[in-house]
Amino acid sequence: MRNEELQGMLQAMGDLERTWNHKFNYPWTFFNDVPFSAEFKKKTQAMTKAECRYGTPEKTLGFAEGRTNRQRLT
């Protein structure tokens, strides 16, 4: 998911919230290769009562840039 894909994400979130997630409030988790903009966070959180989580895979998962799981294990 990228910041510039916000409008498509809002449409998808609206559909899922209206038909399903409003009953369960499962958290939304977004990953991006760069930090999410304040606008992205504000607008996606406004679409749901559930928690929204934002992260980048390297920081969130602890992977060093350019390293694979196999490299980490050796």
mmCIF file of the N, C-alpha and C atoms, coordinates in Angstrom:
data_MODEL
# 
_entry.id   MODEL 
# 
loop_
_atom_site.group_PDB 
_atom_site.id 
_atom_site.type_symbol 
_atom_site.label_atom_id 
_atom_site.label_alt_id 
_atom_site.label_comp_id 
_atom_site.label_asym_id 
_atom_site.label_entity_id 
_atom_site.label_seq_id 
_atom_site.pdbx_PDB_ins_code 
_atom_site.Cartn_x 
_atom_site.Cartn_y 
_atom_site.Cartn_z 
_atom_site.occupancy 
_atom_site.B_iso_or_equiv 
_atom_site.pdbx_formal_charge 
_atom_site.auth_seq_id 
_atom_site.auth_comp_id 
_atom_site.auth_asym_id 
_atom_site.auth_atom_id 
_atom_site.pdbx_PDB_model_num 
ATOM 1   N N  . MET A 1 1  ? 0.845   -1.163  0.000  1.00 0.00 ? 1  MET A N  1 
ATOM 2   C CA . MET A 1 1  ? 0.000   0.000   0.000  1.00 0.00 ? 1  MET A CA 1 
ATOM 3   C C  . MET A 1 1  ? 0.893   1.229   0.000  1.00 0.00 ? 1  MET A C  1 
ATOM 4   N N  . ARG A 1 2  ? 0.567   2.177   -0.849 1.00 0.00 ? 2  ARG A N  1 
ATOM 5   C CA . ARG A 1 2  ? 1.338   3.416   -0.936 1.00 0.00 ? 2  ARG A CA 1 
ATOM 6   C C  . ARG A 1 2  ? 0.441   4.603   -0.649 1.00 0.00 ? 2  ARG A C  1 
ATOM 7   N N  . ASN A 1 3  ? 1.048   5.683   -0.199 1.00 0.00 ? 3  ASN A N  1 
ATOM 8   C CA . ASN A 1 3  ? 0.296   6.897   0.111  1.00 0.00 ? 3  ASN A CA 1 
ATOM 9   C C  . ASN A 1 3  ? -0.581  7.335   -1.067 1.00 0.00 ? 3  ASN A C  1 
ATOM 10  N N  . GLU A 1 4  ? -0.052  7.212   -2.290 1.00 0.00 ? 4  GLU A N  1 
ATOM 11  C CA . GLU A 1 4  ? -0.803  7.663   -3.461 1.00 0.00 ? 4  GLU A CA 1 
ATOM 12  C C  . GLU A 1 4  ? -1.969  6.744   -3.828 1.00 0.00 ? 4  GLU A C  1 
ATOM 13  N N  . GLU A 1 5  ? -2.099  5.612   -3.165 1.00 0.00 ? 5  GLU A N  1 
ATOM 14  C CA . GLU A 1 5  ? -3.215  4.690   -3.393 1.00 0.00 ? 5  GLU A CA 1 
ATOM 15  C C  . GLU A 1 5  ? -4.345  4.903   -2.389 1.00 0.00 ? 5  GLU A C  1 
ATOM 16  N N  . LEU A 1 6  ? -4.354  6.036   -1.741 1.00 0.00 ? 6  LEU A N  1 
ATOM 17  C CA . LEU A 1 6  ? -5.311  6.317   -0.665 1.00 0.00 ? 6  LEU A CA 1 
ATOM 18  C C  . LEU A 1 6  ? -6.756  6.193   -1.108 1.00 0.00 ? 6  LEU A C  1 
ATOM 19  N N  . GLN A 1 7  ? -7.133  6.789   -2.214 1.00 0.00 ? 7  GLN A N  1 
ATOM 20  C CA . GLN A 1 7  ? -8.540  6.778   -2.628 1.00 0.00 ? 7  GLN A CA 1 
ATOM 21  C C  . GLN A 1 7  ? -9.057  5.359   -2.865 1.00 0.00 ? 7  GLN A C  1 
ATOM 22  N N  . GLY A 1 8  ? -8.260  4.529   -3.503 1.00 0.00 ? 8  GLY A N  1 
ATOM 23  C CA . GLY A 1 8  ? -8.658  3.137   -3.703 1.00 0.00 ? 8  GLY A CA 1 
ATOM 24  C C  . GLY A 1 8  ? -8.788  2.387   -2.394 1.00 0.00 ? 8  GLY A C  1 
ATOM 25  N N  . MET A 1 9  ? -7.884  2.675   -1.466 1.00 0.00 ? 9  MET A N  1 
ATOM 26  C CA . MET A 1 9  ? -7.945  2.020   -0.163 1.00 0.00 ? 9  MET A CA 1 
ATOM 27  C C  . MET A 1 9  ? -9.184  2.436   0.607  1.00 0.00 ? 9  MET A C  1 
ATOM 28  N N  . LEU A 1 10 ? -9.530  3.715   0.538  1.00 0.00 ? 10 LEU A N  1 
ATOM 29  C CA . LEU A 1 10 ? -10.728 4.192   1.231  1.00 0.00 ? 10 LEU A CA 1 
ATOM 30  C C  . LEU A 1 10 ? -11.984 3.521   0.683  1.00 0.00 ? 10 LEU A C  1 
ATOM 31  N N  . GLN A 1 11 ? -12.043 3.327   -0.621 1.00 0.00 ? 11 GLN A N  1 
ATOM 32  C CA . GLN A 1 11 ? -13.190 2.650   -1.217 1.00 0.00 ? 11 GLN A CA 1 
ATOM 33  C C  . GLN A 1 11 ? -13.266 1.193   -0.740 1.00 0.00 ? 11 GLN A C  1 
ATOM 34  N N  . ALA A 1 12 ? -12.130 0.511   -0.757 1.00 0.00 ? 12 ALA A N  1 
ATOM 35  C CA . ALA A 1 12 ? -12.091 -0.883  -0.311 1.00 0.00 ? 12 ALA A CA 1 
ATOM 36  C C  . ALA A 1 12 ? -12.445 -0.992  1.173  1.00 0.00 ? 12 ALA A C  1 
ATOM 37  N N  . MET A 1 13 ? -11.898 -0.096  1.983  1.00 0.00 ? 13 MET A N  1 
ATOM 38  C CA . MET A 1 13 ? -12.201 -0.124  3.413  1.00 0.00 ? 13 MET A CA 1 
ATOM 39  C C  . MET A 1 13 ? -13.686 0.115   3.650  1.00 0.00 ? 13 MET A C  1 
ATOM 40  N N  . GLY A 1 14 ? -14.265 1.068   2.927  1.00 0.00 ? 14 GLY A N  1 
ATOM 41  C CA . GLY A 1 14 ? -15.694 1.351   3.078  1.00 0.00 ? 14 GLY A CA 1 
ATOM 42  C C  . GLY A 1 14 ? -16.548 0.132   2.784  1.00 0.00 ? 14 GLY A C  1 
ATOM 43  N N  . ASP A 1 15 ? -16.202 -0.576  1.718  1.00 0.00 ? 15 ASP A N  1 
ATOM 44  C CA . ASP A 1 15 ? -16.936 -1.792  1.358  1.00 0.00 ? 15 ASP A CA 1 
ATOM 45  C C  . ASP A 1 15 ? -16.818 -2.849  2.443  1.00 0.00 ? 15 ASP A C  1 
ATOM 46  N N  . LEU A 1 16 ? -15.600 -3.092  2.921  1.00 0.00 ? 16 LEU A N  1 
ATOM 47  C CA . LEU A 1 16 ? -15.395 -4.127  3.945  1.00 0.00 ? 16 LEU A CA 1 
ATOM 48  C C  . LEU A 1 16 ? -16.000 -3.738  5.293  1.00 0.00 ? 16 LEU A C  1 
ATOM 49  N N  . GLU A 1 17 ? -15.898 -2.473  5.645  1.00 0.00 ? 17 GLU A N  1 
ATOM 50  C CA . GLU A 1 17 ? -16.489 -2.030  6.912  1.00 0.00 ? 17 GLU A CA 1 
ATOM 51  C C  . GLU A 1 17 ? -18.015 -2.144  6.865  1.00 0.00 ? 17 GLU A C  1 
ATOM 52  N N  . ARG A 1 18 ? -18.607 -1.723  5.780  1.00 0.00 ? 18 ARG A N  1 
ATOM 53  C CA . ARG A 1 18 ? -20.064 -1.729  5.660  1.00 0.00 ? 18 ARG A CA 1 
ATOM 54  C C  . ARG A 1 18 ? -20.633 -3.152  5.676  1.00 0.00 ? 18 ARG A C  1 
ATOM 55  N N  . THR A 1 19 ? -19.928 -4.084  5.019  1.00 0.00 ? 19 THR A N  1 
ATOM 56  C CA . THR A 1 19 ? -20.477 -5.429  4.874  1.00 0.00 ? 19 THR A CA 1 
ATOM 57  C C  . THR A 1 19 ? -20.020 -6.428  5.933  1.00 0.00 ? 19 THR A C  1 
ATOM 58  N N  . TRP A 1 20 ? -18.934 -6.107  6.648  1.00 0.00 ? 20 TRP A N  1 
ATOM 59  C CA . TRP A 1 20 ? -18.399 -7.147  7.524  1.00 0.00 ? 20 TRP A CA 1 
ATOM 60  C C  . TRP A 1 20 ? -17.700 -6.635  8.768  1.00 0.00 ? 20 TRP A C  1 
ATOM 61  N N  . ASN A 1 21 ? -16.677 -5.817  8.631  1.00 0.00 ? 21 ASN A N  1 
ATOM 62  C CA . ASN A 1 21 ? -15.817 -5.506  9.767  1.00 0.00 ? 21 ASN A CA 1 
ATOM 63  C C  . ASN A 1 21 ? -16.486 -4.633  10.819 1.00 0.00 ? 21 ASN A C  1 
ATOM 64  N N  . HIS A 1 22 ? -17.552 -3.921  10.473 1.00 0.00 ? 22 HIS A N  1 
ATOM 65  C CA . HIS A 1 22 ? -18.229 -3.112  11.495 1.00 0.00 ? 22 HIS A CA 1 
ATOM 66  C C  . HIS A 1 22 ? -18.786 -3.980  12.614 1.00 0.00 ? 22 HIS A C  1 
ATOM 67  N N  . LYS A 1 23 ? -19.004 -5.260  12.322 1.00 0.00 ? 23 LYS A N  1 
ATOM 68  C CA . LYS A 1 23 ? -19.514 -6.196  13.333 1.00 0.00 ? 23 LYS A CA 1 
ATOM 69  C C  . LYS A 1 23 ? -18.403 -6.723  14.237 1.00 0.00 ? 23 LYS A C  1 
ATOM 70  N N  . PHE A 1 24 ? -17.185 -6.819  13.721 1.00 0.00 ? 24 PHE A N  1 
ATOM 71  C CA . PHE A 1 24 ? -16.094 -7.491  14.424 1.00 0.00 ? 24 PHE A CA 1 
ATOM 72  C C  . PHE A 1 24 ? -14.965 -6.565  14.861 1.00 0.00 ? 24 PHE A C  1 
ATOM 73  N N  . ASN A 1 25 ? -14.782 -5.454  14.166 1.00 0.00 ? 25 ASN A N  1 
ATOM 74  C CA . ASN A 1 25 ? -13.726 -4.482  14.486 1.00 0.00 ? 25 ASN A CA 1 
ATOM 75  C C  . ASN A 1 25 ? -12.330 -5.090  14.523 1.00 0.00 ? 25 ASN A C  1 
ATOM 76  N N  . TYR A 1 26 ? -12.037 -5.951  13.545 1.00 0.00 ? 26 TYR A N  1 
ATOM 77  C CA . TYR A 1 26 ? -10.674 -6.450  13.422 1.00 0.00 ? 26 TYR A CA 1 
ATOM 78  C C  . TYR A 1 26 ? -9.759  -5.282  13.056 1.00 0.00 ? 26 TYR A C  1 
ATOM 79  N N  . PRO A 1 27 ? -8.540  -5.258  13.569 1.00 0.00 ? 27 PRO A N  1 
ATOM 80  C CA . PRO A 1 27 ? -7.630  -4.141  13.262 1.00 0.00 ? 27 PRO A CA 1 
ATOM 81  C C  . PRO A 1 27 ? -7.202  -4.170  11.796 1.00 0.00 ? 27 PRO A C  1 
ATOM 82  N N  . TRP A 1 28 ? -6.908  -3.000  11.296 1.00 0.00 ? 28 TRP A N  1 
ATOM 83  C CA . TRP A 1 28 ? -6.355  -2.824  9.957  1.00 0.00 ? 28 TRP A CA 1 
ATOM 84  C C  . TRP A 1 28 ? -4.855  -2.625  10.105 1.00 0.00 ? 28 TRP A C  1 
ATOM 85  N N  . THR A 1 29 ? -4.066  -3.335  9.292  1.00 0.00 ? 29 THR A N  1 
ATOM 86  C CA . THR A 1 29 ? -2.614  -3.195  9.320  1.00 0.00 ? 29 THR A CA 1 
ATOM 87  C C  . THR A 1 29 ? -2.138  -2.820  7.923  1.00 0.00 ? 29 THR A C  1 
ATOM 88  N N  . PHE A 1 30 ? -1.409  -1.724  7.839  1.00 0.00 ? 30 PHE A N  1 
ATOM 89  C CA . PHE A 1 30 ? -0.913  -1.210  6.569  1.00 0.00 ? 30 PHE A CA 1 
ATOM 90  C C  . PHE A 1 30 ? 0.609   -1.214  6.588  1.00 0.00 ? 30 PHE A C  1 
ATOM 91  N N  . PHE A 1 31 ? 1.215   -1.724  5.514  1.00 0.00 ? 31 PHE A N  1 
ATOM 92  C CA . PHE A 1 31 ? 2.666   -1.686  5.342  1.00 0.00 ? 31 PHE A CA 1 
ATOM 93  C C  . PHE A 1 31 ? 2.995   -0.875  4.103  1.00 0.00 ? 31 PHE A C  1 
ATOM 94  N N  . ASN A 1 32 ? 4.084   -0.139  4.154  1.00 0.00 ? 32 ASN A N  1 
ATOM 95  C CA . ASN A 1 32 ? 4.535   0.690   3.056  1.00 0.00 ? 32 ASN A CA 1 
ATOM 96  C C  . ASN A 1 32 ? 6.058   0.702   3.076  1.00 0.00 ? 32 ASN A C  1 
ATOM 97  N N  . ASP A 1 33 ? 6.664   0.951   1.930  1.00 0.00 ? 33 ASP A N  1 
ATOM 98  C CA . ASP A 1 33 ? 8.125   1.014   1.890  1.00 0.00 ? 33 ASP A CA 1 
ATOM 99  C C  . ASP A 1 33 ? 8.664   2.337   2.422  1.00 0.00 ? 33 ASP A C  1 
ATOM 100 N N  . VAL A 1 34 ? 7.791   3.321   2.588  1.00 0.00 ? 34 VAL A N  1 
ATOM 101 C CA . VAL A 1 34 ? 8.130   4.608   3.208  1.00 0.00 ? 34 VAL A CA 1 
ATOM 102 C C  . VAL A 1 34 ? 7.066   4.900   4.257  1.00 0.00 ? 34 VAL A C  1 
ATOM 103 N N  . PRO A 1 35 ? 7.353   5.746   5.231  1.00 0.00 ? 35 PRO A N  1 
ATOM 104 C CA . PRO A 1 35 ? 6.343   6.050   6.253  1.00 0.00 ? 35 PRO A CA 1 
ATOM 105 C C  . PRO A 1 35 ? 5.060   6.617   5.629  1.00 0.00 ? 35 PRO A C  1 
ATOM 106 N N  . PHE A 1 36 ? 3.930   6.283   6.213  1.00 0.00 ? 36 PHE A N  1 
ATOM 107 C CA . PHE A 1 36 ? 2.650   6.785   5.730  1.00 0.00 ? 36 PHE A CA 1 
ATOM 108 C C  . PHE A 1 36 ? 2.507   8.261   6.059  1.00 0.00 ? 36 PHE A C  1 
ATOM 109 N N  . SER A 1 37 ? 1.818   8.975   5.177  1.00 0.00 ? 37 SER A N  1 
ATOM 110 C CA . SER A 1 37 ? 1.578   10.401  5.402  1.00 0.00 ? 37 SER A CA 1 
ATOM 111 C C  . SER A 1 37 ? 0.531   10.578  6.498  1.00 0.00 ? 37 SER A C  1 
ATOM 112 N N  . ALA A 1 38 ? 0.531   11.751  7.099  1.00 0.00 ? 38 ALA A N  1 
ATOM 113 C CA . ALA A 1 38 ? -0.478  12.071  8.114  1.00 0.00 ? 38 ALA A CA 1 
ATOM 114 C C  . ALA A 1 38 ? -1.870  12.004  7.503  1.00 0.00 ? 38 ALA A C  1 
ATOM 115 N N  . GLU A 1 39 ? -2.010  12.431  6.253  1.00 0.00 ? 39 GLU A N  1 
ATOM 116 C CA . GLU A 1 39 ? -3.311  12.382  5.578  1.00 0.00 ? 39 GLU A CA 1 
ATOM 117 C C  . GLU A 1 39 ? -3.794  10.949  5.435  1.00 0.00 ? 39 GLU A C  1 
ATOM 118 N N  . PHE A 1 40 ? -2.902  10.032  5.030  1.00 0.00 ? 40 PHE A N  1 
ATOM 119 C CA . PHE A 1 40 ? -3.262  8.618   4.883  1.00 0.00 ? 40 PHE A CA 1 
ATOM 120 C C  . PHE A 1 40 ? -3.756  8.070   6.217  1.00 0.00 ? 40 PHE A C  1 
ATOM 121 N N  . LYS A 1 41 ? -3.017  8.327   7.278  1.00 0.00 ? 41 LYS A N  1 
ATOM 122 C CA . LYS A 1 41 ? -3.394  7.820   8.597  1.00 0.00 ? 41 LYS A CA 1 
ATOM 123 C C  . LYS A 1 41 ? -4.723  8.398   9.061  1.00 0.00 ? 41 LYS A C  1 
ATOM 124 N N  . LYS A 1 42 ? -4.908  9.685   8.897  1.00 0.00 ? 42 LYS A N  1 
ATOM 125 C CA . LYS A 1 42 ? -6.132  10.349  9.340  1.00 0.00 ? 42 LYS A CA 1 
ATOM 126 C C  . LYS A 1 42 ? -7.356  9.808   8.593  1.00 0.00 ? 42 LYS A C  1 
ATOM 127 N N  . LYS A 1 43 ? -7.251  9.707   7.281  1.00 0.00 ? 43 LYS A N  1 
ATOM 128 C CA . LYS A 1 43 ? -8.403  9.285   6.483  1.00 0.00 ? 43 LYS A CA 1 
ATOM 129 C C  . LYS A 1 43 ? -8.725  7.803   6.634  1.00 0.00 ? 43 LYS A C  1 
ATOM 130 N N  . THR A 1 44 ? -7.716  6.947   6.753  1.00 0.00 ? 44 THR A N  1 
ATOM 131 C CA . THR A 1 44 ? -8.016  5.528   6.939  1.00 0.00 ? 44 THR A CA 1 
ATOM 132 C C  . THR A 1 44 ? -8.587  5.280   8.331  1.00 0.00 ? 44 THR A C  1 
ATOM 133 N N  . GLN A 1 45 ? -8.075  5.944   9.353  1.00 0.00 ? 45 GLN A N  1 
ATOM 134 C CA . GLN A 1 45 ? -8.621  5.767   10.700 1.00 0.00 ? 45 GLN A CA 1 
ATOM 135 C C  . GLN A 1 45 ? -10.058 6.261   10.778 1.00 0.00 ? 45 GLN A C  1 
ATOM 136 N N  . ALA A 1 46 ? -10.388 7.289   10.009 1.00 0.00 ? 46 ALA A N  1 
ATOM 137 C CA . ALA A 1 46 ? -11.754 7.818   10.007 1.00 0.00 ? 46 ALA A CA 1 
ATOM 138 C C  . ALA A 1 46 ? -12.752 6.839   9.383  1.00 0.00 ? 46 ALA A C  1 
ATOM 139 N N  . MET A 1 47 ? -12.279 5.856   8.643  1.00 0.00 ? 47 MET A N  1 
ATOM 140 C CA . MET A 1 47 ? -13.158 4.887   7.973  1.00 0.00 ? 47 MET A CA 1 
ATOM 141 C C  . MET A 1 47 ? -13.623 3.760   8.890  1.00 0.00 ? 47 MET A C  1 
ATOM 142 N N  . THR A 1 48 ? -13.026 3.644   10.084 1.00 0.00 ? 48 THR A N  1 
ATOM 143 C CA . THR A 1 48 ? -13.306 2.490   10.934 1.00 0.00 ? 48 THR A CA 1 
ATOM 144 C C  . THR A 1 48 ? -13.256 2.864   12.409 1.00 0.00 ? 48 THR A C  1 
ATOM 145 N N  . LYS A 1 49 ? -13.950 2.065   13.211 1.00 0.00 ? 49 LYS A N  1 
ATOM 146 C CA . LYS A 1 49 ? -13.832 2.205   14.667 1.00 0.00 ? 49 LYS A CA 1 
ATOM 147 C C  . LYS A 1 49 ? -12.719 1.304   15.199 1.00 0.00 ? 49 LYS A C  1 
ATOM 148 N N  . ALA A 1 50 ? -12.232 0.419   14.341 1.00 0.00 ? 50 ALA A N  1 
ATOM 149 C CA . ALA A 1 50 ? -11.176 -0.511  14.730 1.00 0.00 ? 50 ALA A CA 1 
ATOM 150 C C  . ALA A 1 50 ? -9.828  0.208   14.767 1.00 0.00 ? 50 ALA A C  1 
ATOM 151 N N  . GLU A 1 51 ? -8.870  -0.429  15.401 1.00 0.00 ? 51 GLU A N  1 
ATOM 152 C CA . GLU A 1 51 ? -7.504  0.108   15.453 1.00 0.00 ? 51 GLU A CA 1 
ATOM 153 C C  . GLU A 1 51 ? -6.857  0.010   14.070 1.00 0.00 ? 51 GLU A C  1 
ATOM 154 N N  . CYS A 1 52 ? -6.107  1.023   13.692 1.00 0.00 ? 52 CYS A N  1 
ATOM 155 C CA . CYS A 1 52 ? -5.300  0.997   12.470 1.00 0.00 ? 52 CYS A CA 1 
ATOM 156 C C  . CYS A 1 52 ? -3.835  1.008   12.876 1.00 0.00 ? 52 CYS A C  1 
ATOM 157 N N  . ARG A 1 53 ? -3.056  0.138   12.233 1.00 0.00 ? 53 ARG A N  1 
ATOM 158 C CA . ARG A 1 53 ? -1.623  0.038   12.499 1.00 0.00 ? 53 ARG A CA 1 
ATOM 159 C C  . ARG A 1 53 ? -0.874  0.349   11.213 1.00 0.00 ? 53 ARG A C  1 
ATOM 160 N N  . TYR A 1 54 ? 0.226   1.076   11.335 1.00 0.00 ? 54 TYR A N  1 
ATOM 161 C CA . TYR A 1 54 ? 0.995   1.506   10.174 1.00 0.00 ? 54 TYR A CA 1 
ATOM 162 C C  . TYR A 1 54 ? 2.462   1.175   10.399 1.00 0.00 ? 54 TYR A C  1 
ATOM 163 N N  . GLY A 1 55 ? 3.114   0.653   9.370  1.00 0.00 ? 55 GLY A N  1 
ATOM 164 C CA . GLY A 1 55 ? 4.521   0.341   9.536  1.00 0.00 ? 55 GLY A CA 1 
ATOM 165 C C  . GLY A 1 55 ? 5.229   0.124   8.219  1.00 0.00 ? 55 GLY A C  1 
ATOM 166 N N  . THR A 1 56 ? 6.535   -0.002  8.323  1.00 0.00 ? 56 THR A N  1 
ATOM 167 C CA . THR A 1 56 ? 7.356   -0.395  7.189  1.00 0.00 ? 56 THR A CA 1 
ATOM 168 C C  . THR A 1 56 ? 7.927   -1.763  7.527  1.00 0.00 ? 56 THR A C  1 
ATOM 169 N N  . PRO A 1 57 ? 7.984   -2.674  6.566  1.00 0.00 ? 57 PRO A N  1 
ATOM 170 C CA . PRO A 1 57 ? 8.427   -4.043  6.880  1.00 0.00 ? 57 PRO A CA 1 
ATOM 171 C C  . PRO A 1 57 ? 9.785   -4.116  7.553  1.00 0.00 ? 57 PRO A C  1 
ATOM 172 N N  . GLU A 1 58 ? 10.753  -3.320  7.109  1.00 0.00 ? 58 GLU A N  1 
ATOM 173 C CA . GLU A 1 58 ? 12.086  -3.403  7.695  1.00 0.00 ? 58 GLU A CA 1 
ATOM 174 C C  . GLU A 1 58 ? 12.070  -3.032  9.178  1.00 0.00 ? 58 GLU A C  1 
ATOM 175 N N  . LYS A 1 59 ? 11.384  -1.961  9.517  1.00 0.00 ? 59 LYS A N  1 
ATOM 176 C CA . LYS A 1 59 ? 11.342  -1.514  10.908 1.00 0.00 ? 59 LYS A CA 1 
ATOM 177 C C  . LYS A 1 59 ? 10.442  -2.406  11.745 1.00 0.00 ? 59 LYS A C  1 
ATOM 178 N N  . THR A 1 60 ? 9.290   -2.769  11.212 1.00 0.00 ? 60 THR A N  1 
ATOM 179 C CA . THR A 1 60 ? 8.320   -3.536  11.963 1.00 0.00 ? 60 THR A CA 1 
ATOM 180 C C  . THR A 1 60 ? 8.775   -4.971  12.179 1.00 0.00 ? 60 THR A C  1 
ATOM 181 N N  . LEU A 1 61 ? 9.337   -5.586  11.156 1.00 0.00 ? 61 LEU A N  1 
ATOM 182 C CA . LEU A 1 61 ? 9.711   -6.989  11.232 1.00 0.00 ? 61 LEU A CA 1 
ATOM 183 C C  . LEU A 1 61 ? 11.169  -7.206  11.610 1.00 0.00 ? 61 LEU A C  1 
ATOM 184 N N  . GLY A 1 62 ? 11.935  -6.141  11.699 1.00 0.00 ? 62 GLY A N  1 
ATOM 185 C CA . GLY A 1 62 ? 13.314  -6.255  12.119 1.00 0.00 ? 62 GLY A CA 1 
ATOM 186 C C  . GLY A 1 62 ? 14.283  -6.728  11.058 1.00 0.00 ? 62 GLY A C  1 
ATOM 187 N N  . PHE A 1 63 ? 13.905  -6.651  9.778  1.00 0.00 ? 63 PHE A N  1 
ATOM 188 C CA . PHE A 1 63 ? 14.796  -7.063  8.708  1.00 0.00 ? 63 PHE A CA 1 
ATOM 189 C C  . PHE A 1 63 ? 15.750  -5.936  8.366  1.00 0.00 ? 63 PHE A C  1 
ATOM 190 N N  . ALA A 1 64 ? 16.994  -6.275  8.217  1.00 0.00 ? 64 ALA A N  1 
ATOM 191 C CA . ALA A 1 64 ? 17.970  -5.297  7.738  1.00 0.00 ? 64 ALA A CA 1 
ATOM 192 C C  . ALA A 1 64 ? 17.790  -5.155  6.234  1.00 0.00 ? 64 ALA A C  1 
ATOM 193 N N  . GLU A 1 65 ? 17.914  -3.959  5.740  1.00 0.00 ? 65 GLU A N  1 
ATOM 194 C CA . GLU A 1 65 ? 17.712  -3.718  4.317  1.00 0.00 ? 65 GLU A CA 1 
ATOM 195 C C  . GLU A 1 65 ? 18.662  -4.573  3.493  1.00 0.00 ? 65 GLU A C  1 
ATOM 196 N N  . GLY A 1 66 ? 18.107  -5.233  2.461  1.00 0.00 ? 66 GLY A N  1 
ATOM 197 C CA . GLY A 1 66 ? 18.914  -6.036  1.561  1.00 0.00 ? 66 GLY A CA 1 
ATOM 198 C C  . GLY A 1 66 ? 19.212  -7.445  2.052  1.00 0.00 ? 66 GLY A C  1 
ATOM 199 N N  . ARG A 1 67 ? 18.718  -7.816  3.215  1.00 0.00 ? 67 ARG A N  1 
ATOM 200 C CA . ARG A 1 67 ? 18.976  -9.164  3.724  1.00 0.00 ? 67 ARG A CA 1 
ATOM 201 C C  . ARG A 1 67 ? 17.711  -9.996  3.622  1.00 0.00 ? 67 ARG A C  1 
ATOM 202 N N  . THR A 1 68 ? 17.863  -11.251 3.326  1.00 0.00 ? 68 THR A N  1 
ATOM 203 C CA . THR A 1 68 ? 16.739  -12.165 3.246  1.00 0.00 ? 68 THR A CA 1 
ATOM 204 C C  . THR A 1 68 ? 16.690  -13.015 4.507  1.00 0.00 ? 68 THR A C  1 
ATOM 205 N N  . ASN A 1 69 ? 15.599  -13.736 4.672  1.00 0.00 ? 69 ASN A N  1 
ATOM 206 C CA . ASN A 1 69 ? 15.486  -14.648 5.812  1.00 0.00 ? 69 ASN A CA 1 
ATOM 207 C C  . ASN A 1 69 ? 16.629  -15.664 5.824  1.00 0.00 ? 69 ASN A C  1 
ATOM 208 N N  . ARG A 1 70 ? 16.980  -16.170 4.658  1.00 0.00 ? 70 ARG A N  1 
ATOM 209 C CA . ARG A 1 70 ? 18.042  -17.170 4.575  1.00 0.00 ? 70 ARG A CA 1 
ATOM 210 C C  . ARG A 1 70 ? 19.363  -16.581 5.054  1.00 0.00 ? 70 ARG A C  1 
ATOM 211 N N  . GLN A 1 71 ? 19.646  -15.337 4.675  1.00 0.00 ? 71 GLN A N  1 
ATOM 212 C CA . GLN A 1 71 ? 20.873  -14.685 5.113  1.00 0.00 ? 71 GLN A CA 1 
ATOM 213 C C  . GLN A 1 71 ? 20.867  -14.470 6.612  1.00 0.00 ? 71 GLN A C  1 
ATOM 214 N N  . ARG A 1 72 ? 19.715  -14.194 7.167  1.00 0.00 ? 72 ARG A N  1 
ATOM 215 C CA . ARG A 1 72 ? 19.616  -13.971 8.615  1.00 0.00 ? 72 ARG A CA 1 
ATOM 216 C C  . ARG A 1 72 ? 19.901  -15.252 9.398  1.00 0.00 ? 72 ARG A C  1 
ATOM 217 N N  . LEU A 1 73 ? 19.555  -16.395 8.800  1.00 0.00 ? 73 LEU A N  1 
ATOM 218 C CA . LEU A 1 73 ? 19.702  -17.655 9.503  1.00 0.00 ? 73 LEU A CA 1 
ATOM 219 C C  . LEU A 1 73 ? 21.102  -18.214 9.437  1.00 0.00 ? 73 LEU A C  1 
ATOM 220 N N  . THR A 1 74 ? 21.920  -17.718 8.530  1.00 0.00 ? 74 THR A N  1 
ATOM 221 C CA . THR A 1 74 ? 23.267  -18.281 8.411  1.00 0.00 ? 74 THR A CA 1 
ATOM 222 C C  . THR A 1 74 ? 24.282  -17.478 9.201  1.00 0.00 ? 74 THR A C  1 
# 
